[in-house]
Amino acid sequence: MSAGGKGGGPRNPSGGNTSAASGSSAPGGQARGAGKKKPGGKPPAAASAREVALDVLVRVEQQGAYSNLLLGSSLQKGALSREDTGLATELVYGTISRMITLDYVLEGFVSKGVAKLQPWVRNLLRLSLYQIMYLDRVPSHAAVNEAVNIAKKRGHQGISGMVNGVLRSVLRAGELPVLPDGLSREERISIVHSHPLWMVHRWSAEYGTDTAEAICAANNEAPAVSVRVNTTMISREALLAEMLEAGLEASESKVSPFGVIVKGGGNMALTSWYRDGYLSVQDESSMLVAEVVAPEAGMKVLDCCAAPGGKSAHMGELMKDEGSILANDLHEHKAKLIADQAARLGLECIATLSGDALQLGAALQPESFDRILLDAPCSGLGVIRRKPDLKWRKQPGDVDSVAALQHELLQSVAGLLKPGGVLVYSTCTTEQAENGRIIGDFLERNPGFAPVSFKTAVWERLEGTAIAAGDGIQLLPHHFGSDGFYIARLERLS
């Protein structure tokens, strides 16, 4: 098994660790089919926000496409207003996030069952019900009327009549969902917060049922847009002042001293601050990793699974671009992303390597690095808020299979660390099988390593909220509204 990429697939464009503008930016170009005239000389009408969302939802379900990539390309081809772009984005992610709840409700109103509907009809009902149940700003009658109009365009009168009847029955039913007696608490959480029951069971067993419900509820909230300030170019205070002067609703991150939270600013990767290298788009939890590595100017650092390069770049910034960072990724095109990001940020200390991280121990000089970061491939269950597709793609066995790879990776790179050096292990997951148990097993097998105390500035900021998980710290999605993340810091004694 090879290693290189992180778990969970491409990032949600609403603000992850990205190196370039994501597909959820304001659209450009023409609507699909623009320029082709119908008989009679009139160009075809541009697709509405709901039609764009419907197309994406059908293709995600039928073709297994990643919603963020497909939505991004669809928006770029469309001619939607900024408001409609926001609505289409909300409908896609919201409908995917709430799938279990929506289907549970629809089963009570669709006589032949949701599964037997044509895919486009099923997803039209889902996105329309999502608007009725969760979007206060969309009048219910408008959601119903638009659904009926789409059904008339795409189907026959019987389908439009069925869509109309189902949605109007929903409106008459009042508050939904109505759950029967006899369900366990985990089953209720699964239905109300729309998470697979196996996930609810796992989190209940690991953290308790109250925390499991809090995780599920947080995963359905819109992710914050957070950016990391490049302190080699500007201070956080100065950049924050510029943002406020530009009319943005921006505030300091409570998680990271390098972070800024921006509301209503759109895609920050399209701003001049991004182009000029003043900031990078990165989740707040992810920003903690480089701070825990604590690289110093002049050190030699290895980032084993580095793409898209956010943590490598952050370490370079902390080192004031003095020293060397070797950033490795399995895929050559992803290694190029790292190099492109370093160039944008004005960092010359980062060199890239493309190869299997499992082979680094044999390819590089033993005991040659002062710091090693293994941001390991993982199940990605800490980033469901940004990637709602994960809920439906992952299976319980995925956690066990990736844990075996993590064990092997950690063991293979440990010999590259100098005595007295620090190795940081991190994942963007909630699962202790991939986190604390990995570290505990490694320490048991490697008595020459010891955990480094987390009584540091990082822990002081998080104490009382984050969880001390074995020899590391665990952030959960509901703690700060950031990604679920695990970080452990180990020192090589000999």
C-alpha positions as CSV (number, residue, x, y, z in Angstrom):
1,M,0.0,0.0,0.0
2,S,1.4,3.4,-0.9
3,A,1.0,6.6,1.0
4,G,0.8,10.2,0.0
5,G,-2.6,11.9,-0.1
6,K,-4.8,12.7,2.9
7,G,-8.1,11.0,3.5
8,G,-11.5,12.0,2.3
9,G,-11.0,13.2,-1.2
10,P,-10.9,16.8,-2.5
11,R,-11.7,19.6,-0.1
12,N,-15.0,21.4,0.2
13,P,-14.4,24.9,-1.4
14,S,-15.9,26.8,1.5
15,G,-12.5,27.0,3.1
16,G,-10.1,24.2,3.6
17,N,-6.4,23.9,3.3
18,T,-6.2,24.9,-0.4
19,S,-3.4,26.3,-2.6
20,A,-5.6,27.9,-5.2
21,A,-9.0,29.3,-5.9
22,S,-11.6,26.6,-5.4
23,G,-14.6,25.9,-7.6
24,S,-17.1,27.6,-5.4
25,S,-15.9,31.0,-6.4
26,A,-18.2,33.5,-8.1
27,P,-18.9,32.1,-11.6
28,G,-17.5,33.3,-14.8
29,G,-18.2,32.4,-18.4
30,Q,-21.5,31.5,-20.0
31,A,-24.4,29.3,-19.2
32,R,-24.3,25.7,-20.5
33,G,-25.3,25.9,-24.2
34,A,-24.9,29.7,-24.4
35,G,-24.5,30.8,-28.0
36,K,-26.5,27.9,-29.4
37,K,-29.9,29.2,-30.6
38,K,-33.1,27.3,-30.6
39,P,-35.2,27.2,-33.8
40,G,-36.7,30.7,-34.0
41,G,-33.5,32.4,-33.1
42,K,-33.8,32.6,-29.3
43,P,-30.9,31.3,-27.1
44,P,-31.9,28.7,-24.5
45,A,-32.8,30.1,-21.1
46,A,-30.0,29.9,-18.5
47,A,-30.4,27.3,-15.8
48,S,-31.7,28.4,-12.5
49,A,-29.9,27.9,-9.2
50,R,-32.2,25.0,-8.4
51,E,-31.6,23.4,-11.8
52,V,-27.8,23.7,-11.4
53,A,-28.1,22.1,-7.9
54,L,-30.3,19.3,-9.2
55,D,-27.9,18.4,-12.0
56,V,-25.0,18.3,-9.5
57,L,-27.0,16.1,-7.0
58,V,-28.0,13.6,-9.6
59,R,-24.5,13.2,-10.9
60,V,-23.1,12.9,-7.4
61,E,-25.6,10.1,-6.7
62,Q,-25.3,8.3,-10.0
63,Q,-21.7,8.8,-10.9
64,G,-20.0,9.1,-7.5
65,A,-18.6,12.5,-8.4
66,Y,-17.2,14.8,-5.6
67,S,-19.8,17.5,-5.0
68,N,-17.3,20.3,-4.5
69,L,-15.5,19.7,-7.8
70,L,-18.7,19.1,-9.8
71,L,-20.4,22.1,-8.3
72,G,-17.4,24.3,-9.0
73,S,-17.3,23.4,-12.6
74,S,-21.1,23.8,-13.0
75,L,-21.0,27.3,-11.4
76,Q,-18.1,28.3,-13.7
77,K,-20.2,27.2,-16.7
78,G,-23.3,29.0,-15.5
79,A,-24.4,32.6,-15.6
80,L,-25.9,32.8,-12.1
81,S,-26.0,35.9,-10.0
82,R,-23.9,36.0,-6.8
83,E,-27.1,35.4,-4.8
84,D,-28.1,32.4,-7.0
85,T,-24.6,31.0,-6.8
86,G,-24.9,31.1,-3.0
87,L,-28.3,29.4,-3.2
88,A,-27.1,26.6,-5.5
89,T,-24.1,26.0,-3.2
90,E,-26.4,25.9,-0.2
91,L,-28.8,23.5,-1.9
92,V,-26.1,21.0,-2.9
93,Y,-24.2,20.9,0.4
94,G,-27.3,21.1,2.5
95,T,-29.2,18.4,0.7
96,I,-26.2,16.0,0.8
97,S,-25.6,16.8,4.5
98,R,-29.3,16.1,5.4
99,M,-29.9,13.1,3.2
100,I,-31.1,10.7,5.9
101,T,-33.5,13.2,7.4
102,L,-34.9,14.2,4.0
103,D,-35.4,10.6,2.8
104,Y,-37.0,9.7,6.2
105,V,-39.5,12.4,5.8
106,L,-40.2,11.8,2.1
107,E,-40.9,8.1,2.8
108,G,-44.0,9.2,4.7
109,F,-45.4,11.0,1.6
110,V,-44.1,9.1,-1.4
111,S,-46.5,6.1,-1.8
112,K,-44.1,3.8,-3.8
113,G,-41.0,4.7,-1.8
114,V,-38.2,7.2,-2.5
115,A,-35.8,4.5,-3.8
116,K,-38.2,3.7,-6.7
117,L,-38.3,7.3,-8.0
118,Q,-36.2,8.3,-11.0
119,P,-32.9,9.9,-9.7
120,W,-33.8,13.4,-10.9
121,V,-37.2,13.2,-9.3
122,R,-35.8,11.9,-6.0
123,N,-33.2,14.6,-5.9
124,L,-35.7,17.3,-6.9
125,L,-37.9,16.3,-3.9
126,R,-34.9,16.3,-1.6
127,L,-33.6,19.7,-2.5
128,S,-37.1,21.2,-2.3
129,L,-37.8,19.6,1.1
130,Y,-34.4,20.9,2.3
131,Q,-35.6,24.4,1.5
132,I,-38.9,23.9,3.3
133,M,-37.3,22.4,6.4
134,Y,-34.1,24.3,6.7
135,L,-34.0,27.6,4.7
136,D,-36.1,30.3,6.4
137,R,-35.1,32.8,3.8
138,V,-36.8,30.8,1.0
139,P,-40.6,31.0,1.2
140,S,-42.1,27.5,1.1
141,H,-44.5,28.2,-1.7
142,A,-41.6,29.5,-3.8
143,A,-39.8,26.2,-3.3
144,V,-42.9,24.2,-4.2
145,N,-43.7,26.3,-7.3
146,E,-40.1,26.1,-8.6
147,A,-40.0,22.3,-8.1
148,V,-43.3,21.9,-10.0
149,N,-41.9,24.1,-12.9
150,I,-38.8,22.0,-13.1
151,A,-40.8,18.8,-13.0
152,K,-42.9,20.1,-15.9
153,K,-39.8,20.9,-18.0
154,R,-38.1,17.6,-17.3
155,G,-41.0,15.1,-17.1
156,H,-44.7,14.7,-17.8
157,Q,-47.8,16.0,-16.2
158,G,-48.1,13.0,-13.8
159,I,-44.6,13.6,-12.4
160,S,-45.2,17.3,-11.8
161,G,-48.5,16.5,-10.2
162,M,-46.9,14.0,-7.9
163,V,-44.1,16.5,-6.9
164,N,-46.8,19.1,-6.2
165,G,-48.8,16.7,-4.1
166,V,-45.9,15.4,-2.1
167,L,-44.6,18.9,-1.2
168,R,-48.0,20.4,-0.4
169,S,-48.7,17.4,1.9
170,V,-45.4,18.1,3.6
171,L,-46.4,21.7,4.1
172,R,-49.7,20.6,5.7
173,A,-47.9,18.1,8.0
174,G,-46.3,20.8,10.2
175,E,-43.0,20.3,12.0
176,L,-40.9,17.4,10.7
177,P,-39.5,14.8,11.2
178,V,-41.9,13.0,13.5
179,L,-40.1,10.1,15.1
180,P,-41.9,7.0,16.5
181,D,-41.6,5.7,20.0
182,G,-39.2,2.9,20.6
183,L,-36.1,4.3,18.8
184,S,-32.8,4.3,20.7
185,R,-31.1,7.6,21.2
186,E,-28.5,6.7,18.7
187,E,-31.2,6.0,16.1
188,R,-32.8,9.4,16.8
189,I,-29.5,11.2,16.4
190,S,-28.9,9.4,13.1
191,I,-32.3,10.5,11.7
192,V,-32.4,14.0,13.1
193,H,-28.8,14.9,12.4
194,S,-28.5,12.8,9.3
195,H,-25.4,10.6,10.0
196,P,-25.0,6.9,9.3
197,L,-25.9,4.9,12.4
198,W,-22.5,3.2,12.5
199,M,-20.8,6.6,12.9
200,V,-23.2,7.6,15.8
201,H,-22.4,4.3,17.5
202,R,-18.6,4.7,17.1
203,W,-18.7,8.3,18.5
204,S,-21.0,7.3,21.3
205,A,-18.6,4.5,22.3
206,E,-15.6,6.7,22.1
207,Y,-16.9,10.0,23.5
208,G,-20.3,9.4,25.0
209,T,-23.7,10.0,23.4
210,D,-24.0,13.7,24.3
211,T,-20.7,14.4,22.5
212,A,-21.7,12.1,19.6
213,E,-24.8,14.2,19.1
214,A,-22.8,17.5,19.4
215,I,-20.4,16.2,16.7
216,C,-23.3,15.3,14.4
217,A,-25.0,18.7,14.9
218,A,-21.7,20.6,14.2
219,N,-21.1,18.6,11.1
220,N,-24.3,20.0,9.5
221,E,-23.3,23.7,10.2
222,A,-21.7,25.8,7.4
223,P,-17.9,25.8,7.8
224,A,-16.3,29.1,8.7
225,V,-13.9,30.7,6.2
226,S,-10.5,31.0,8.0
227,V,-7.2,32.2,6.6
228,R,-3.6,32.0,7.9
229,V,-1.6,35.1,7.9
230,N,1.9,34.9,6.3
231,T,3.8,36.6,9.1
232,T,7.0,36.9,7.0
233,M,5.1,39.6,5.0
234,I,2.5,41.2,7.4
235,S,1.3,40.9,11.0
236,R,-2.1,39.5,11.8
237,E,-3.1,42.8,13.4
238,A,-2.1,44.7,10.2
239,L,-3.9,42.3,7.8
240,L,-7.0,42.3,10.1
241,A,-7.1,46.1,10.0
242,E,-6.9,46.1,6.2
243,M,-9.8,43.6,6.0
244,L,-12.0,45.7,8.4
245,E,-11.1,48.8,6.4
246,A,-12.3,47.0,3.2
247,G,-15.6,46.3,4.8
248,L,-15.2,42.6,5.6
249,E,-16.5,41.1,8.8
250,A,-13.3,39.7,10.1
251,S,-12.0,38.6,13.6
252,E,-9.1,36.9,15.2
253,S,-9.1,33.2,15.5
254,K,-9.5,31.9,19.0
255,V,-7.7,28.7,18.0
256,S,-4.6,29.9,16.3
257,P,-2.6,33.2,16.7
258,F,-2.0,33.1,13.0
259,G,-5.7,32.8,12.0
260,V,-8.4,35.2,10.9
261,I,-12.1,34.3,10.5
262,V,-13.8,36.0,7.6
263,K,-17.6,36.2,7.2
264,G,-19.3,37.2,4.0
265,G,-16.0,37.7,2.2
266,G,-16.6,35.1,-0.6
267,N,-13.7,33.1,-1.9
268,M,-10.6,34.5,-0.2
269,A,-8.3,32.8,-2.7
270,L,-9.6,35.4,-5.3
271,T,-8.4,38.4,-3.3
272,S,-5.3,40.5,-3.8
273,W,-4.2,39.5,-0.3
274,Y,-4.0,35.9,-1.5
275,R,-2.4,36.7,-4.8
276,D,0.3,38.8,-3.1
277,G,1.1,36.0,-0.6
278,Y,-0.3,37.7,2.5
279,L,-2.6,34.8,3.4
280,S,-3.4,31.2,2.8
281,V,-6.8,29.6,3.1
282,Q,-6.6,27.0,5.9
283,D,-8.8,25.6,8.7
284,E,-8.0,26.8,12.2
285,S,-7.3,23.3,13.6
286,S,-4.9,22.6,10.8
287,M,-3.0,25.8,11.7
288,L,-2.1,24.3,15.0
289,V,0.1,21.5,13.5
290,A,3.0,23.7,12.4
291,E,2.9,25.5,15.7
292,V,3.2,22.2,17.5
293,V,6.1,21.1,15.3
294,A,7.7,24.4,16.4
295,P,10.5,24.5,13.8
296,E,13.3,27.0,14.3
297,A,15.3,29.0,11.8
298,G,18.1,27.0,10.3
299,M,16.5,23.6,11.1
300,K,16.1,20.7,8.6
301,V,12.5,19.6,8.4
302,L,10.7,16.8,6.6
303,D,7.0,16.9,5.8
304,C,6.2,13.4,4.7
305,C,2.7,13.7,3.2
306,A,2.6,17.4,2.4
307,A,0.1,18.2,-0.3
308,P,-1.4,20.7,-0.9
309,G,1.4,22.3,1.2
310,G,-0.4,24.5,3.8
311,K,1.5,23.0,6.7
312,S,4.9,23.1,4.9
313,A,4.3,26.7,4.1
314,H,3.3,27.5,7.6
315,M,6.5,25.9,8.9
316,G,8.5,27.9,6.4
317,E,6.9,31.1,7.7
318,L,7.6,30.1,11.3
319,M,11.3,29.5,10.4
320,K,11.4,33.0,8.7
321,D,12.4,31.2,5.5
322,E,15.7,30.2,7.1
323,G,16.7,26.5,7.0
324,S,15.3,23.8,4.8
325,I,12.0,21.9,4.4
326,L,11.6,18.8,2.3
327,A,7.9,18.5,1.3
328,N,7.0,15.1,-0.1
329,D,3.9,13.8,-1.8
330,L,3.0,10.7,-3.6
331,H,1.8,12.4,-6.7
332,E,3.9,14.6,-8.9
333,H,1.1,17.1,-9.7
334,K,0.4,17.5,-6.0
335,A,4.1,18.2,-5.3
336,K,3.8,21.0,-7.9
337,L,1.0,22.5,-5.9
338,I,3.3,22.7,-2.9
339,A,6.0,24.4,-5.0
340,D,3.5,26.8,-6.5
341,Q,2.2,27.7,-3.0
342,A,5.7,28.3,-1.7
343,A,6.5,30.6,-4.6
344,R,3.3,32.6,-4.0
345,L,4.2,33.1,-0.4
346,G,7.8,34.0,-1.2
347,L,9.3,31.0,0.6
348,E,12.6,29.7,-0.8
349,C,13.3,27.2,2.0
350,I,10.8,24.6,0.7
351,A,12.0,21.9,-1.7
352,T,9.6,19.2,-3.1
353,L,9.9,15.5,-3.6
354,S,7.4,13.1,-5.3
355,G,7.4,9.6,-3.9
356,D,5.8,7.0,-1.7
357,A,6.2,8.1,1.9
358,L,6.7,4.5,2.9
359,Q,10.0,4.6,1.0
360,L,11.4,7.8,2.6
361,G,13.1,5.8,5.3
362,A,15.2,4.0,2.8
363,A,15.7,6.9,0.4
364,L,16.9,9.5,2.9
365,Q,19.8,9.7,5.3
366,P,19.0,8.2,8.7
367,E,18.9,10.6,11.7
368,S,19.2,13.7,9.4
369,F,16.1,15.8,10.3
370,D,15.5,18.1,13.3
371,R,11.8,18.0,12.8
372,I,9.5,15.5,11.1
373,L,5.8,16.0,10.4
374,L,3.7,13.0,9.5
375,D,0.3,14.5,8.6
376,A,-1.0,11.0,7.9
377,P,-3.6,9.8,5.4
378,C,-6.7,9.1,7.3
379,S,-10.4,8.5,7.2
380,G,-11.1,12.2,7.2
381,L,-14.0,12.0,9.6
382,G,-13.1,15.3,11.2
383,V,-13.8,17.3,8.0
384,I,-17.4,16.1,7.3
385,R,-18.6,19.7,7.7
386,R,-16.5,20.6,4.6
387,K,-17.0,17.3,2.7
388,P,-20.5,16.1,3.4
389,D,-20.1,13.3,0.8
390,L,-17.8,11.6,3.3
391,K,-20.8,10.5,5.4
392,W,-22.1,8.3,2.6
393,R,-18.7,7.2,1.1
394,K,-17.1,5.8,4.2
395,Q,-17.6,2.4,5.8
396,P,-16.6,1.1,9.2
397,G,-13.8,-1.0,7.7
398,D,-12.2,2.1,6.2
399,V,-10.9,3.2,9.6
400,D,-9.2,-0.1,10.3
401,S,-7.6,-0.3,6.8
402,V,-6.1,3.2,7.0
403,A,-4.9,2.6,10.6
404,A,-2.7,-0.2,9.3
405,L,-1.1,2.2,6.9
406,Q,-0.6,4.8,9.6
407,H,1.2,2.3,11.8
408,E,3.5,1.4,8.9
409,L,4.2,5.1,7.9
410,L,5.1,6.2,11.4
411,Q,7.5,3.3,11.9
412,S,9.1,3.8,8.5
413,V,9.9,7.5,9.0
414,A,10.9,7.5,12.7
415,G,14.5,6.5,11.9
416,L,15.0,9.8,9.9
417,L,14.8,11.9,13.1
418,K,17.9,13.0,14.9
419,P,18.3,12.2,18.6
420,G,16.8,15.2,20.4
421,G,14.6,15.9,17.4
422,V,10.8,16.2,17.4
423,L,8.3,14.1,15.4
424,V,4.7,15.4,15.1
425,Y,1.9,13.0,14.1
426,S,-1.4,14.5,13.0
427,T,-4.7,13.5,11.3
428,C,-8.0,15.2,10.4
429,T,-10.1,12.5,12.0
430,T,-12.0,11.8,15.2
431,E,-11.2,8.1,15.4
432,Q,-8.9,7.0,18.2
433,A,-8.0,3.9,16.2
434,E,-6.2,6.3,13.9
435,N,-5.0,8.6,16.6
436,G,-4.2,7.8,20.2
437,R,-4.0,4.1,19.6
438,I,-1.5,4.6,16.8
439,I,0.8,6.7,19.1
440,G,0.4,4.3,22.0
441,D,1.4,1.3,20.0
442,F,4.4,3.2,18.5
443,L,5.7,4.2,21.9
444,E,5.3,0.7,23.2
445,R,7.4,-0.6,20.3
446,N,9.9,2.3,20.3
447,P,11.3,3.0,23.8
448,G,13.8,5.5,22.3
449,F,10.8,7.9,21.8
450,A,8.8,9.7,24.4
451,P,5.7,12.0,24.2
452,V,6.5,15.7,24.7
453,S,4.3,17.4,27.3
454,F,1.5,19.5,25.8
455,K,1.6,22.1,28.7
456,T,2.4,24.7,26.1
457,A,0.8,27.8,24.6
458,V,-1.2,25.5,22.3
459,W,-2.7,23.5,25.2
460,E,-3.3,26.6,27.3
461,R,-5.5,28.1,24.5
462,L,-7.4,24.8,24.1
463,E,-7.5,23.5,27.7
464,G,-11.1,22.9,29.0
465,T,-12.3,22.4,25.4
466,A,-10.0,20.1,23.5
467,I,-9.6,16.5,24.8
468,A,-6.3,15.1,26.1
469,A,-6.3,11.9,24.0
470,G,-3.6,9.5,25.2
471,D,-0.4,11.3,24.4
472,G,-1.9,13.9,22.1
473,I,-4.7,16.4,21.9
474,Q,-8.1,15.8,20.1
475,L,-10.2,18.7,18.7
476,L,-13.8,17.8,17.8
477,P,-15.9,19.7,15.3
478,H,-18.2,21.3,17.9
479,H,-15.3,22.6,20.1
480,F,-14.5,25.7,18.1
481,G,-16.4,25.2,14.9
482,S,-13.2,24.0,13.2
483,D,-12.2,20.6,11.8
484,G,-11.8,17.6,14.0
485,F,-8.0,17.1,14.4
486,Y,-5.6,15.0,16.4
487,I,-2.0,16.1,17.1
488,A,0.8,14.2,19.0
489,R,4.4,15.4,19.6
490,L,7.1,12.9,20.2
491,E,10.8,13.4,21.0
492,R,13.6,11.0,20.0
493,L,15.7,10.3,23.1
494,S,18.3,8.1,21.5
